[in-house]
Amino acid sequence: LHRIFSGIQPTGNLTLGNYLGAIRNWVTLQHEFECIYCVVDQHALTVGPEPSALREATRQVAAALIACGIDPQKNVLFNQSQNPDHTELAWYFNCVARMGWLNRMTQFKEKAGKNRENASTGLFVYPNLMAADILAYRATHVPVGEDQKQHLELARDIAIKFNNDWKVEDFFPVVEPQILGEATRVMSLRDGTAKMSKSDPSDMSRINLTDDADTIAKKIKKAKTDPENLPTEKAGFEGRPEAQNLVTIYAALTGTTVDQALADIGGSQFGAFKQKLADAAVAHLSPITTEMNRLLEDRAEIDRLLVKGGERARALSAPVLKDVRETLGLVTG
Ligand code: AQP
């Protein structure tokens, strides 16, 4: 049986990358599987947000998820801190994961930057908490963008080592990443070699789910390109990451493949193509933005939904944590 878990950090406005790489797939999966979707506010603490900004971003992300079509009744939707089982299990995983494993994590290297001595230890052990988020529910499948693949491999290693070290075969499932869709790695609008990211200092580098139609059109118009026309086939993207990124976004938004999109728009000038891309982005995102703004008029209702979701989440993880404590030899009375 599939049980799906996935999370998203309230570190700012959600981007088109979060949407195409993750959220859109969450919406599809909810019709077939039991899904647990989490706004991972404790992960966001690794980069030290202002309390008021964190609170606001948590509500915004919850509203965005619902506006994108995640049903909070059908799925378990909550913010991470409402279920302390995640952080408890993360501590046990701190004692399972090896320094060497975490030292290899590219996201830590990127986010810590040059001054690694000054990065929080939370940022370093972030992948252990992520493994705990998933395994507290014995989730089997995790829909994510390409950038999270390495963290999921670490979650698999933790599950395998835990099962081996305590001789509890199949105690934790070996999780499967689900990297789905055409746009599994959406790149920055300013640099086709950098990931589109909600914490990029330049707002022009991304499309936010809160951007209005004019802003979306302006950002796409100003997106970096090169002097050539669009290629007519995929091979023509060689050395042209910006062209590849924009066409990939276009294909994902119009529900087609990159090959099919190129059959349609290949050879066009960027100016004409950008207009089409902006129209597609606005058509897709503006109903989401409108619904999100409507939901945000009643923040108390969002909080109520998250609290309810937290209760349901705790009910699912409690038996797992009980088993874990017994397995580890902790006296629980
Ligand atoms: N550019 C992207 N393309 C495809 N998928 C992406 N995701 C993020 N960026 C892209 C996917 O969105 C989900 C939630 O991501 P996250 O909030 O856990 O953090 P992240 O991966 O670190 O994303 P950001 O937007 O870059 O956030 P910050 O700037 O805070 O680090 C994940 O499934 C991710 O793969």
Residues whose N, C-alpha, C, O or C-beta is under 5 A from the ligand:
A	BS01	AQP	G7 I8 Q9 T11 G17 N18 G21 A22 P143 V144 G145 E146 D147 Q148 A183 T184 R185 V186 M187 K195 M196 S197 K198 S199 D200
